Amino acid sequence: MRYSCLFSQTNKTALHDTESVNARLLTQAGFVDQEMAGVYTWLPLGLSVMKNVEQIVREEMNKLGASEIFMPSLQPKEYWDITNRWNNVDILFKIQSQTEKQYALGASHEEVVTPLVQKFVHSYRDLPAVVYQINTKFRDELRAKSGVLRGREFRMKDMYSFHATQEDLTVFYERVLRAYVDVFSRCGLNVKVVQASGGIFTQNPSHEFQAITSAGEDVIVACEKCEFGQNSEVATVQENNACPMCGAKLFKTKGVEVGNIFDLGTKYSDAFDLNFSTEDGQRKRVLMGCYGIGTTRLIGAIVEASHDEKGIIWPKSVAPYPIHLVSLNAKDSVVTDQVYATASALYDECTSAGIEIFWDDRADVSAGEKFADADLIGIPLRLVISERTLRENAVEWKERYLSESKQVSLENIREEVELFIHEPS
């Protein structure tokens, strides 16, 4: 992508009502545009990050053997009446059509997925069954805040599992827990697994996944080494105690919830009369689990946890592009043309090799502004071609999280770039 062709642009002026780091940086860097409180347009760079995050989530869910589906966001009131949640979920958006029928905009999809599965699950042979989707959710938050961390419209992966026995559900629940740890690790987050209550979904115990960041709304007691954590409101351990899992020291910190998993038991199968036939012909209730990751919320958490005073520092796994190529004008127009031609050749070579690269090819922008934009946007590797680098037949190489740069010869740059892209973060 050439910067000169990019739809969105950076904006150095902070919005007056941006109360969080992720809101300020994502807006200034041109990743999102706020439509209204809690509702954002995801611009090209932001959409690229969203796709990368959701692809990581998709890959890990597929490893579990789950089938991806896509459920409607417009849901009939009758289903919410069946589960007794129409009048008991205060964040539910409710709408009435011109035929006077009432609907909910999907805050959650238990009311859709349970009757859906009822059409396909009849016998123990049909179980376990696992489906997931990545979809847009709607929640009528009284005070949408913290940028994309708490929105009224947001993206989410929700997965639902259906089981014949508690043992089978427990085994799968533990597999999902490990898969979630892998998802967040791949996204570059330090996440703690925190036991918590099920809230509006179930009274059964559940687990939250808390990304460690000072922007968090929750206070947790967490381990210095492993992923153990407990919400301070229900903690059975204290700061400076030994971790019950690995023995390391516990500390108190703030976290942002980026995922949760629930053992739903028979809450929704009771409501919808979801049963299956056992091998000996008995009829039993299907057991359910549900597992959520707020994918846009996850992006906000990454920004909160990975930034500096200059801008965002994206992990390679989710960055909109791995490489940010910058070509700098010279005082001599002939040299400027040489710089541009060299940068263009490198851009074409990388693009032809399948290497995604973001080239700041703007002709009327100063070097200082280009560097400031590169730091603000936060792409992992910046390559600079200038009059000075041409004299040395080299490219300036600077990784976003490092303060120092180095020179890499033009002859070796393509090979070095490929190594950088494929080496672990």
Secondary structure, DSSP 8 states (H G I E B T S, - for coil): -BGGG-S-----S--TT--SHHHHHHHHTTSEEEEETTEEEE-HHHHHHHHHHHHHHHHHHHHTT-EE----SEEEHHHHHHTT-TTT-TT-EEEE-TT--EEEE-S--HHHHHHHHHTT--BGGG-SEEEEEEEEEE---TT-BTGGGB-SEEEEEEEEEEESSHHHHHHHHHHHHHHHHHHHHHTT--EEEEEE--TTT-SS-EEEEEEE-TT-SEEEEEESSSSEEEETTT-SS-TTSB-TTT--BEEEEEEEEEEEEEEEETHHHHHHT-EEE-TTS-EEE-EEEEEEE-HHHHHHHHHHHSEETTEE---TTT-S-SEEEEE---SSHHHHHHHHHHHHHHHHHHHHTT--EEEE--SSS-HHHHHHHHHHHT-SEEEEE-HHHHHTTEEEEEETT-S--EEEEHHHHHHHHHHHHHS--
